[in-house]
């Protein structure tokens, strides 16, 4: 068996291990180690590789931004900012048809602007919005699907942990990627609002009605979200105004959110320890995934599979857009069996050299950013598609009385909106790059 064939066989082996519930990081690490031994036949290569890869991966300064953003999300949840965001959105949208569900999406978008994690956004907003959706007569499937889809805005709207990893993998500017994600993220939020509006008109029994709040109640609810606006301005505005580097901005955001949470009474000693513990656990998981993917991708480099794949694609005479469509379809398929983080750190080093060898009419930097936004959008679909839609599992665990099949039926509407958005962003790259 040739080295390239060994590289090809590693993928079905990796998928099998994932189906057998082996943690994805361990599956990539183990497959990478065995594959490297099969290709090189030398254990000393593996030992040297583990030493070098572990150090080079985890000593990357840019990775320090990840635990800081995760900690910021923990503090935001403890500080009651999620409740304030939902109350403000409900004050302005709640009286409309499907308005409480729309408010949940709006609150997810706001929380995503200070969180950067899809799972954290879905879990936090579900605690706030799910009781209100139930109380106002929303069908279980619509309620859970709305929160699962809304949670994906946590990685679509900057700051985004996934975009940070993509920037590190492709050596791109994190600030420019954040800026490029703004318009697609807003389009995503608006598309979800449109889906809800259509759904409740086709199925009027799926949503209850809420009385319109007077302006005397709306203004205080709007004022209550000032901490979110302040943190967002400090973090994102500070980056673009040149006050901070992305890592410094993440540190400022974490400290600022922590102070706000303490001021609002949500950050006692026990809560602080819990936030630090959850951040450490999540960061360790992410760093382990990055390490496993680095070892696996190093093995693929030894096998020369990426290079041979790029040469094969070029030799076939496929148009650049055909190659892009094939890759996006593969991402959608992978998203059904892998989480978005693992999928990106595993596949970007393979696909990126293939697509960069083609001409898409963009500068190298514009193309890398456009491709990153597309990858981010497709990875987000994997969070809400069965059988491994992690957001669906999170919400289902919090709404045990709602049959999972009801959530699956309703989530199809949101997936359809996602697919339409990807078609638009693929056909018109300018949407993603005109701000940079």
Secondary structure, 3 states (H helix, E strand, C coil): CCHHHHHHHHHHHHHHHHHCCCCHHHHHHHHHHHHHHHHHCCHHHHHHHHHHHHHHHHCCHHHHHHHHHHHHHHHHHHCCHHHHHHHHHHHHHCCCCCHHHHHHHHHHHHHHCCCCCHHHHHHHHHHHHHHHHHHCCCCHHHHHHHHHHHHCHHHHCCCCHHHHHHHHHHCCCHHHHHHHHHHHHHHHHHHHHHHHHHHHHHCHHHCCCCCCCCHHHHHHHHHCCHHHHHHHHHHHHHHHCCCCCHHHHHHHHHHHHHHHHHHCCCCCHHHHHHHHHHHHHHHHHHHHHHHHHHHHHHHHHHHCHHHHHHHHHHHHCCCHHHHHHHHHHHHHHHHCCCCHHHHHHHHHHHHHHHHHCCCCCCCHHHHHHHHHHHHHHHHHHHCCCCCCCHHHHHHHHHCCCCCHHHHHHHHHHHHHHHHHHHHHHHHCCHHHHCCC
